[in-house]
């Protein structure tokens, strides 16, 4: 996703973001991405924004709380 497309998606998605903390995860090497996403959700972040060249496959409950 280009930076422009990402910015546009964030701008359109902001009204739908739930209240609370939003985590941003920058995936550099694809190592332990799913574990880190699960960890951030368990910590209580309302949503997680993942920036990755190759997004992992996510389970449905995670998809509702993440912007990939």
Phi, psi and omega in degrees: 000132179287161179300322179295317179294320178298314179298317179297317180296318178297317181298318179287334185271342186308314180300334182269353178297133175289160177291153179119181183288142176242126179266147173242126181242122179257111182272111181265327188228003178075007182272132178049037180294310181298321179296320179292319177300313178300319179299314180297320178293320178294331177290344175108010176296136182287330176209156177234129175259118181254125175252115186208148175287326180227094182298142178286161174283130185248150175283160184305313181301325179290321184302326182291337185249008184229145172247113184247000000 
